Amino acid sequence: MPTLKDTLLKQDKRPHVITDCVQLIDDEVASKRGLAGMAVKAAYAMVKKVKPGIVREAVDHMLDEFV
């Protein structure tokens, strides 16, 4: 029986796991409130604008360690 790690990191599942993680990060940033939340949202938006796809690349790069 394959482990959860083996299942999540399979080539056919990995893109879906990455997409879900990116969505989770986007949702978490969007849920921030107040002045600190505004700063986090602005910084996150700026980083995504300067280098589109950076969040997806970072998640892909770190996924093996996270799992």
C-alpha positions as a Markdown table, in Angstrom:
| # | Residue | x | y | z |
|---|---|---|---|---|
| 1 | Met | 0.0 | 0.0 | 0.0 |
| 2 | Pro | 1.5 | 3.4 | -1.0 |
| 3 | Thr | 2.1 | 6.0 | 1.7 |
| 4 | Leu | 0.4 | 9.4 | 1.7 |
| 5 | Lys | 3.8 | 10.9 | 0.7 |
| 6 | Asp | 4.1 | 8.6 | -2.3 |
| 7 | Thr | 0.5 | 9.4 | -3.3 |
| 8 | Leu | 0.9 | 13.1 | -3.1 |
| 9 | Leu | 4.2 | 13.3 | -4.9 |
| 10 | Lys | 3.2 | 11.1 | -7.8 |
| 11 | Gln | 3.7 | 12.9 | -11.2 |
| 12 | Asp | -0.1 | 12.8 | -11.9 |
| 13 | Lys | -1.1 | 14.2 | -8.5 |
| 14 | Arg | 1.7 | 16.7 | -7.9 |
| 15 | Pro | 0.3 | 19.5 | -10.1 |
| 16 | His | -3.1 | 19.2 | -8.3 |
| 17 | Val | -1.4 | 19.3 | -4.9 |
| 18 | Ile | 0.6 | 22.4 | -5.9 |
| 19 | Thr | -2.5 | 24.1 | -7.3 |
| 20 | Asp | -4.4 | 23.5 | -4.0 |
| 21 | Cys | -1.4 | 24.8 | -1.9 |
| 22 | Val | -1.2 | 28.0 | -4.0 |
| 23 | Gln | -5.0 | 28.5 | -3.6 |
| 24 | Leu | -4.6 | 28.0 | 0.2 |
| 25 | Ile | -1.9 | 30.6 | 0.3 |
| 26 | Asp | -3.9 | 33.0 | -1.8 |
| 27 | Asp | -7.0 | 32.5 | 0.4 |
| 28 | Glu | -5.0 | 33.0 | 3.6 |
| 29 | Val | -3.5 | 36.3 | 2.3 |
| 30 | Ala | -6.9 | 37.5 | 1.2 |
| 31 | Ser | -8.3 | 36.8 | 4.6 |
| 32 | Lys | -5.9 | 39.1 | 6.4 |
| 33 | Arg | -7.5 | 42.2 | 7.9 |
| 34 | Gly | -6.4 | 45.6 | 9.4 |
| 35 | Leu | -3.3 | 47.5 | 8.6 |
| 36 | Ala | -1.0 | 44.5 | 8.9 |
| 37 | Gly | -3.3 | 42.7 | 6.5 |
| 38 | Met | -3.1 | 45.5 | 4.0 |
| 39 | Ala | 0.6 | 45.5 | 4.1 |
| 40 | Val | 0.7 | 41.7 | 3.6 |
| 41 | Lys | -1.7 | 41.9 | 0.7 |
| 42 | Ala | 0.2 | 44.7 | -0.9 |
| 43 | Ala | 3.6 | 43.0 | -0.6 |
| 44 | Tyr | 2.1 | 39.7 | -1.9 |
| 45 | Ala | 0.5 | 41.4 | -4.9 |
| 46 | Met | 3.7 | 43.2 | -5.7 |
| 47 | Val | 5.8 | 40.0 | -5.6 |
| 48 | Lys | 3.3 | 38.2 | -7.8 |
| 49 | Lys | 3.3 | 41.1 | -10.2 |
| 50 | Val | 7.1 | 41.3 | -10.4 |
| 51 | Lys | 7.5 | 37.6 | -11.0 |
| 52 | Pro | 4.3 | 35.9 | -12.0 |
| 53 | Gly | 4.3 | 32.2 | -11.0 |
| 54 | Ile | 6.7 | 32.7 | -8.1 |
| 55 | Val | 4.3 | 31.2 | -5.5 |
| 56 | Arg | 3.7 | 28.1 | -7.7 |
| 57 | Glu | 7.5 | 27.7 | -8.2 |
| 58 | Ala | 8.2 | 28.1 | -4.5 |
| 59 | Val | 5.5 | 25.6 | -3.5 |
| 60 | Asp | 6.8 | 23.1 | -6.1 |
| 61 | His | 10.4 | 23.6 | -4.9 |
| 62 | Met | 9.5 | 23.0 | -1.2 |
| 63 | Leu | 6.8 | 20.4 | -1.6 |
| 64 | Asp | 9.0 | 17.4 | -1.1 |
| 65 | Glu | 10.2 | 18.8 | 2.2 |
| 66 | Phe | 6.7 | 19.8 | 3.3 |
| 67 | Val | 5.3 | 16.4 | 2.6 |
